[in-house]
Amino acid sequence: MDFSAKVAIVTGAGKGIGRGVSLALAARGARVVVAGKRDESINAVKAEIEKAGGEAYPIRTDVAKWQDAQAMVKAVMDRYGRIDILVNNAGVDKQDKGRKQYSILDMEDEDWDYVLGVNLKGQVHCAKAVMPVMMAQKKGNIVSIASTVGFGGQIGSPPYCASKAAIMVFNKMLARELGPHGVYVNCVAPGMILTPFHDYTPKSQMEMVERIMPLRRAGLPEDVVQAVLWFCEDHMYITGQTLVVDGGRTPCDRTEGPIRDRLSLSAGAPSVPSWPARPTWAASSQIPCRQQTRCIQEKGQGHVPTLPGMIGNYAYFLNLLLIAARPMKQGPKSRAAVGMGVVGPSS
């Protein structure tokens, strides 16, 4: 991949995924605008890029503020005269302010405002600010960082999950609006990635996540970087899409365990109803056949459908076919038969 002479803005560039994307773009020739809230972080990334022979331009900005996003884009245009790539990466969670898991009943309005202000409004602000530039150029790539929790949610961080789901839908809408102008808009949805964002995630939770992943490991920033770079390339016939980067966890996540298997809510949080343990065949012999294939056995090899469950499922559908194949008794048309569209013998 060659991004020579391209100008790329990366928000939340001071650490984690944003840092990795900034370094990778610069290594491939891009002039990278390293945007973030903390001077020390973005200046450290700038130093890394310049040490490797790249070009970086640090800008301190708070994407939650529309005026900051506007000022950032104006500064970039004054310096470079163009913007080719926007990587909307900046994101926070309430955990950043206290480092514990929260029930939805714990969340105050200011918590929602804080998380949605950065994660959702921040992406809207940056996209809105670069839109006129990219539309005038008839060219550009916007890549937004969402999360797999935007698909199914996760107990413990309600506004974060809501913001990531909203990001994916917003980007689909944005892709429709900007497509006719030659601007591509796509999302990358990482799973569990080993960044400073997870420094305070309990070790037991990390181990649980790794056990259920087909690749049996958490992701690294480099794993996400490759997906972002792919979306930054020109001349693709792909826009409005979300690429999941989670080691295969999402398609295998349908039978994941209840709340207590995923995390422990913080001390003092409102009580959570007691959920049943994960089903096994021994505990689920009375489950109707249609549900038996959902039963799993924990053998350290992921989710394995049981043979009795599959046999029961086939037997259920075979029974339906036999019922459908039975000849109907001759007689006067019943009200039920008429309602179902069944034609009986004439009287």
C-alpha positions as CSV (number, residue, x, y, z in Angstrom):
1,M,0.0,0.0,0.0
2,D,1.3,3.4,-1.0
3,F,-0.1,6.6,0.5
4,S,2.6,9.0,-0.7
5,A,1.5,12.6,-0.8
6,K,-1.8,11.8,0.9
7,V,-2.9,13.8,3.9
8,A,-4.6,11.7,6.7
9,I,-6.2,12.9,9.9
10,V,-6.3,10.4,12.7
11,T,-8.3,11.3,15.8
12,G,-7.5,9.7,19.2
13,A,-4.0,9.2,17.7
14,G,-2.1,9.4,21.0
15,K,-2.4,5.7,21.9
16,G,-3.8,2.3,21.1
17,I,-5.4,1.8,17.7
18,G,-5.0,5.5,16.7
19,R,-1.3,5.4,17.4
20,G,-0.9,2.2,15.3
21,V,-2.8,3.7,12.4
22,S,-0.8,6.9,12.5
23,L,2.5,5.1,12.4
24,A,1.4,2.7,9.6
25,L,0.1,5.5,7.4
26,A,3.3,7.5,7.9
27,A,5.4,4.5,7.1
28,R,3.6,4.2,3.8
29,G,4.2,7.8,2.8
30,A,1.2,9.7,4.2
31,R,1.5,13.1,5.9
32,V,-0.3,12.3,9.1
33,V,-2.3,14.8,11.3
34,V,-2.0,13.3,14.8
35,A,-5.1,14.6,16.6
36,G,-5.8,14.1,20.3
37,K,-6.7,15.8,23.6
38,R,-3.3,15.3,25.3
39,D,-0.3,17.2,24.0
40,E,2.2,14.7,25.5
41,S,0.6,11.7,23.8
42,I,0.3,13.3,20.3
43,N,3.8,14.8,20.5
44,A,5.2,11.4,21.4
45,V,3.6,9.8,18.4
46,K,4.9,12.7,16.2
47,A,8.4,12.0,17.5
48,E,8.0,8.3,16.6
49,I,6.9,9.1,13.1
50,E,9.7,11.6,12.5
51,K,12.3,9.2,13.9
52,A,11.2,6.7,11.3
53,G,11.5,9.3,8.5
54,G,7.8,10.2,8.2
55,E,5.9,13.5,8.5
56,A,3.5,14.3,11.2
57,Y,1.5,17.4,12.3
58,P,0.1,17.2,15.9
59,I,-3.1,19.1,16.6
60,R,-4.6,19.2,20.1
61,T,-8.4,18.9,19.7
62,D,-11.5,17.8,21.5
63,V,-13.7,16.2,18.9
64,A,-16.7,16.5,21.2
65,K,-16.6,20.2,20.4
66,W,-17.8,21.3,17.0
67,Q,-15.5,24.4,17.1
68,D,-12.5,22.2,17.7
69,A,-13.3,20.0,14.7
70,Q,-13.7,23.0,12.5
71,A,-10.5,24.5,13.7
72,M,-8.6,21.3,13.1
73,V,-9.8,21.0,9.5
74,K,-9.0,24.7,8.8
75,A,-5.4,24.2,10.2
76,V,-4.9,21.1,8.0
77,M,-6.2,22.9,4.9
78,D,-4.0,26.0,5.6
79,R,-0.9,23.7,5.9
80,Y,-1.6,21.1,3.2
81,G,-4.4,22.3,1.1
82,R,-6.2,18.9,1.0
83,I,-7.5,16.1,3.1
84,D,-7.5,12.6,1.6
85,I,-8.2,10.3,4.6
86,L,-10.1,10.7,7.9
87,V,-9.8,8.0,10.5
88,N,-12.5,8.6,13.1
89,N,-11.0,6.8,16.0
90,A,-11.4,8.9,19.2
91,G,-13.4,7.0,21.8
92,V,-14.0,6.9,25.5
93,D,-16.1,5.0,28.0
94,K,-17.4,5.8,31.5
95,Q,-14.8,3.4,32.7
96,D,-12.2,6.0,31.9
97,K,-13.6,8.0,34.8
98,G,-13.7,5.3,37.4
99,R,-12.6,2.0,36.0
100,K,-15.5,-0.2,37.0
101,Q,-18.4,-1.9,35.4
102,Y,-21.8,-0.2,35.5
103,S,-25.4,-1.2,35.5
104,I,-27.7,0.9,33.3
105,L,-29.3,2.1,36.6
106,D,-25.9,3.7,37.6
107,M,-25.7,5.9,34.6
108,E,-26.4,9.6,35.0
109,D,-27.2,12.1,32.2
110,E,-23.6,13.4,32.3
111,D,-22.3,10.0,31.7
112,W,-24.3,9.6,28.6
113,D,-23.4,13.1,27.5
114,Y,-19.7,12.4,28.1
115,V,-19.5,9.1,26.1
116,L,-21.9,10.0,23.3
117,G,-20.3,13.4,23.0
118,V,-16.9,11.9,22.1
119,N,-17.8,8.6,20.5
120,L,-20.8,9.6,18.4
121,K,-20.9,13.4,18.2
122,G,-17.1,13.5,17.8
123,Q,-17.4,11.3,14.7
124,V,-20.2,13.4,13.3
125,H,-18.3,16.6,13.9
126,C,-15.1,15.4,12.2
127,A,-17.0,13.9,9.2
128,K,-19.1,17.1,8.9
129,A,-16.0,19.2,9.0
130,V,-14.1,17.3,6.2
131,M,-17.2,16.7,4.0
132,P,-17.0,20.0,2.0
133,V,-13.3,19.4,1.4
134,M,-13.7,15.9,0.1
135,M,-16.8,16.7,-1.9
136,A,-14.9,19.5,-3.6
137,Q,-12.0,17.1,-4.3
138,K,-14.4,14.5,-5.6
139,K,-12.3,12.0,-3.6
140,G,-11.7,10.9,-0.1
141,N,-11.9,8.0,2.4
142,I,-13.6,8.2,5.8
143,V,-12.9,5.2,8.1
144,S,-14.7,5.0,11.5
145,I,-13.8,2.8,14.4
146,A,-16.8,1.2,15.9
147,S,-16.9,-2.0,18.0
148,T,-18.4,-5.5,18.0
149,V,-20.4,-4.5,21.2
150,G,-22.5,-2.3,18.8
151,F,-24.0,-5.5,17.4
152,G,-25.2,-7.2,20.5
153,G,-24.4,-5.0,23.5
154,Q,-22.4,-5.8,26.6
155,I,-23.4,-5.5,30.2
156,G,-21.4,-2.9,32.0
157,S,-21.0,0.0,29.6
158,P,-24.5,1.0,28.2
159,P,-23.5,4.4,26.6
160,Y,-20.4,2.9,25.0
161,C,-22.5,0.1,23.3
162,A,-25.2,2.5,22.2
163,S,-22.6,4.9,20.7
164,K,-20.8,2.1,18.7
165,A,-24.1,0.9,17.3
166,A,-25.0,4.4,16.3
167,I,-21.7,4.9,14.6
168,M,-22.3,2.0,12.2
169,V,-25.7,3.3,11.2
170,F,-24.5,6.9,10.9
171,N,-21.7,5.7,8.5
172,K,-24.2,3.8,6.3
173,M,-26.2,7.0,5.9
174,L,-23.0,9.0,5.3
175,A,-21.9,6.6,2.6
176,R,-25.2,7.1,0.8
177,E,-24.8,10.9,0.9
178,L,-21.1,11.0,-0.1
179,G,-21.0,8.2,-2.6
180,P,-22.1,10.3,-5.5
181,H,-19.2,12.7,-4.7
182,G,-16.5,9.9,-4.9
183,V,-16.1,9.7,-1.1
184,Y,-15.9,6.3,0.5
185,V,-17.2,5.7,4.1
186,N,-16.6,2.5,5.9
187,C,-16.4,1.1,9.5
188,V,-14.0,-1.2,11.3
189,A,-15.5,-3.0,14.3
190,P,-12.8,-4.4,16.6
191,G,-13.4,-7.0,19.2
192,M,-11.2,-7.4,22.3
193,I,-8.0,-5.5,21.4
194,L,-5.0,-5.2,23.8
195,T,-4.7,-1.5,24.1
196,P,-4.6,0.9,27.1
197,F,-8.4,0.9,26.9
198,H,-8.3,-2.6,28.5
199,D,-5.6,-2.0,31.1
200,Y,-8.2,-2.3,33.8
201,T,-10.2,-5.2,32.3
202,P,-10.2,-8.1,34.8
203,K,-7.8,-10.8,33.9
204,S,-10.5,-13.4,34.3
205,Q,-12.7,-11.7,31.8
206,M,-9.8,-11.5,29.3
207,E,-9.2,-15.2,29.7
208,M,-12.9,-16.0,29.2
209,V,-13.0,-14.0,26.0
210,E,-9.9,-15.7,24.7
211,R,-11.3,-19.2,25.4
212,I,-14.4,-18.6,23.3
213,M,-12.5,-17.1,20.4
214,P,-11.8,-19.4,17.4
215,L,-8.2,-17.9,17.2
216,R,-7.8,-18.3,21.0
217,R,-6.2,-14.9,21.6
218,A,-7.2,-11.3,22.0
219,G,-6.4,-8.9,19.2
220,L,-3.5,-6.5,18.8
221,P,-3.6,-2.9,17.4
222,E,-1.8,-4.2,14.3
223,D,-4.7,-6.5,13.5
224,V,-7.0,-3.5,13.3
225,V,-4.5,-1.3,11.5
226,Q,-4.5,-3.7,8.5
227,A,-8.2,-3.4,8.1
228,V,-8.1,0.4,8.3
229,L,-5.4,0.7,5.7
230,W,-7.3,-1.5,3.4
231,F,-10.3,0.8,3.6
232,C,-8.0,3.8,3.0
233,E,-7.0,2.6,-0.5
234,D,-8.6,4.3,-3.5
235,H,-10.6,2.8,-6.3
236,M,-12.5,0.2,-4.3
237,Y,-16.1,-0.8,-5.0
238,I,-16.9,-0.9,-1.3
239,T,-18.6,1.7,0.8
240,G,-21.1,1.8,3.7
241,Q,-19.7,-1.5,5.1
242,T,-18.5,-2.6,8.5
243,L,-15.6,-5.0,8.7
244,V,-15.4,-7.1,11.9
245,V,-11.9,-7.7,13.3
246,D,-12.4,-9.9,16.4
247,G,-10.7,-13.2,15.8
248,G,-13.9,-14.9,14.7
249,R,-15.8,-14.3,17.9
250,T,-18.9,-12.5,16.5
251,P,-20.3,-15.4,14.3
252,C,-19.7,-17.8,17.2
253,D,-21.2,-15.6,19.9
254,R,-24.9,-16.7,19.7
255,T,-24.7,-19.0,22.8
256,E,-22.5,-17.0,25.0
257,G,-23.1,-17.2,28.7
258,P,-25.2,-15.0,31.0
259,I,-24.2,-11.9,32.9
260,R,-22.2,-13.6,35.6
261,D,-20.1,-15.5,33.1
262,R,-19.2,-12.3,31.2
263,L,-18.3,-9.9,34.1
264,S,-19.0,-9.0,37.6
265,L,-20.8,-5.8,38.3
266,S,-19.1,-3.4,40.6
267,A,-19.7,-3.5,44.4
268,G,-22.7,-1.4,45.3
269,A,-24.3,-1.6,41.9
270,P,-28.0,-2.5,41.8
271,S,-28.6,-6.2,42.2
272,V,-28.9,-8.2,39.0
273,P,-31.5,-11.1,38.7
274,S,-30.0,-14.5,39.1
275,W,-29.6,-16.1,35.7
276,P,-29.5,-19.8,35.0
277,A,-26.2,-21.4,34.3
278,R,-25.2,-22.2,30.7
279,P,-27.2,-25.2,29.5
280,T,-25.6,-28.6,29.0
281,W,-27.3,-31.7,27.6
282,A,-27.7,-33.1,31.1
283,A,-29.5,-30.0,32.3
284,S,-31.6,-29.5,29.2
285,S,-33.2,-32.9,28.4
286,Q,-36.7,-31.3,28.8
287,I,-36.0,-28.5,26.3
288,P,-38.2,-28.8,23.2
289,C,-36.5,-30.2,20.1
290,R,-36.4,-26.9,18.3
291,Q,-34.1,-25.5,21.0
292,Q,-31.9,-28.5,21.6
293,T,-29.3,-27.5,19.0
294,R,-28.6,-24.4,21.0
295,C,-27.4,-26.5,23.9
296,I,-23.6,-26.7,24.2
297,Q,-21.0,-28.7,26.0
298,E,-18.1,-26.9,27.5
299,K,-15.1,-29.0,26.6
300,G,-12.6,-26.2,26.1
301,Q,-13.0,-26.3,22.3
302,G,-15.6,-23.6,21.8
303,H,-19.4,-24.1,21.2
304,V,-20.1,-27.7,20.1
305,P,-23.7,-28.6,19.2
306,T,-24.7,-31.9,20.8
307,L,-25.5,-35.0,18.7
308,P,-28.8,-35.7,20.6
309,G,-29.8,-32.1,20.0
310,M,-29.2,-32.4,16.3
311,I,-31.1,-35.7,16.1
312,G,-34.0,-34.2,18.1
313,N,-34.1,-31.2,15.7
314,Y,-34.3,-33.5,12.6
315,A,-37.0,-35.6,14.3
316,Y,-39.1,-32.5,15.0
317,F,-39.1,-31.4,11.3
318,L,-39.7,-35.0,10.1
319,N,-42.7,-35.1,12.3
320,L,-44.0,-31.8,10.7
321,L,-43.6,-33.3,7.3
322,L,-45.5,-36.5,8.3
323,I,-48.3,-34.3,9.6
324,A,-48.4,-32.3,6.5
325,A,-48.5,-35.4,4.3
326,R,-51.6,-37.0,6.1
327,P,-54.7,-37.0,3.9
328,M,-57.4,-34.7,5.2
329,K,-60.7,-36.3,6.3
330,Q,-63.5,-35.9,3.9
331,G,-66.4,-33.9,5.2
332,P,-68.1,-30.5,5.2
333,K,-65.7,-27.5,5.2
334,S,-64.9,-26.3,8.6
335,R,-64.5,-22.7,9.5
336,A,-60.8,-23.4,10.2
337,A,-60.3,-25.0,6.9
338,V,-62.0,-22.1,5.1
339,G,-59.8,-19.7,7.0
340,M,-56.7,-21.6,6.0
341,G,-57.7,-21.7,2.3
342,V,-58.3,-25.4,2.3
343,V,-60.9,-26.5,-0.4
344,G,-63.1,-29.3,0.8
345,P,-65.6,-31.5,-1.1
346,S,-68.7,-29.8,-2.5
347,S,-71.9,-30.5,-0.5
